[in-house]
């Protein structure tokens, strides 16, 4: 299968590459970014590189999380994309450097990811997870057509909500 390259009006999303490791390390070093995720910071850039090297979901499923670039200057903004979960569903995830919050990038990338999931990969439904208190993330899920599905603790965040959208 051809590698995924998603273009939107302001963004390019593409598969992870080792050159992304320093930016991913920086992203996961920000306590405000990690506050809503349940994840821990990478101890060093080498840990970020190891994650990228071991990331085989493109080969296994054809899709995954994608590095998000701003087209105007090529800066890495974060990542966004789809992930097949062990519970047999596909979830939408995104994470941006704090300096890029509130500019619509997460919504733009999330919409492109959802559209690709339905159109190219034939998914029947996609879910989104967020900490209940993360109003900005919940708004992104709603803007891409997701509706509240259920309360469920997930990925280290006890008070979480799941949203869902089905293929139109």
Secondary structure as the mmCIF struct_conf table of DSSP 4:
data_model
#
loop_
_struct_conf.conf_type_id
_struct_conf.id
_struct_conf.beg_label_comp_id
_struct_conf.beg_label_asym_id
_struct_conf.beg_label_seq_id
_struct_conf.end_label_comp_id
_struct_conf.end_label_asym_id
_struct_conf.end_label_seq_id
HELX_LH_PP_P HELX_LH_PP_P1 UNK A 2 UNK A 4
STRN STRN1 UNK A 5 UNK A 7
BEND BEND1 UNK A 9 UNK A 10
STRN STRN2 UNK A 11 UNK A 15
HELX_RH_3T_P HELX_RH_3T_P1 UNK A 18 UNK A 20
HELX_RH_AL_P HELX_RH_AL_P1 UNK A 21 UNK A 29
HELX_RH_AL_P HELX_RH_AL_P2 UNK A 31 UNK A 34
TURN_TY1_P TURN_TY1_P1 UNK A 35 UNK A 37
BEND BEND2 UNK A 43 UNK A 44
HELX_RH_AL_P HELX_RH_AL_P3 UNK A 45 UNK A 53
TURN_TY1_P TURN_TY1_P2 UNK A 54 UNK A 54
HELX_RH_AL_P HELX_RH_AL_P4 UNK A 57 UNK A 61
BEND BEND3 UNK A 62 UNK A 62
STRN STRN3 UNK A 65 UNK A 70
TURN_TY1_P TURN_TY1_P3 UNK A 71 UNK A 73
STRN STRN4 UNK A 76 UNK A 84
TURN_TY1_P TURN_TY1_P4 UNK A 86 UNK A 87
BEND BEND4 UNK A 88 UNK A 88
STRN STRN5 UNK A 90 UNK A 96
HELX_RH_3T_P HELX_RH_3T_P2 UNK A 98 UNK A 100
TURN_TY1_P TURN_TY1_P5 UNK A 101 UNK A 102
BEND BEND5 UNK A 103 UNK A 104
HELX_RH_AL_P HELX_RH_AL_P5 UNK A 105 UNK A 119
TURN_TY1_P TURN_TY1_P6 UNK A 120 UNK A 121
BEND BEND6 UNK A 124 UNK A 124
STRN STRN6 UNK A 125 UNK A 131
TURN_TY1_P TURN_TY1_P7 UNK A 132 UNK A 133
HELX_RH_AL_P HELX_RH_AL_P6 UNK A 135 UNK A 143
TURN_TY1_P TURN_TY1_P8 UNK A 144 UNK A 145
STRN STRN7 UNK A 147 UNK A 151
STRN STRN8 UNK A 154 UNK A 154
TURN_TY1_P TURN_TY1_P9 UNK A 155 UNK A 156
STRN STRN9 UNK A 157 UNK A 157
BEND BEND7 UNK A 158 UNK A 159
STRN STRN10 UNK A 160 UNK A 166
#
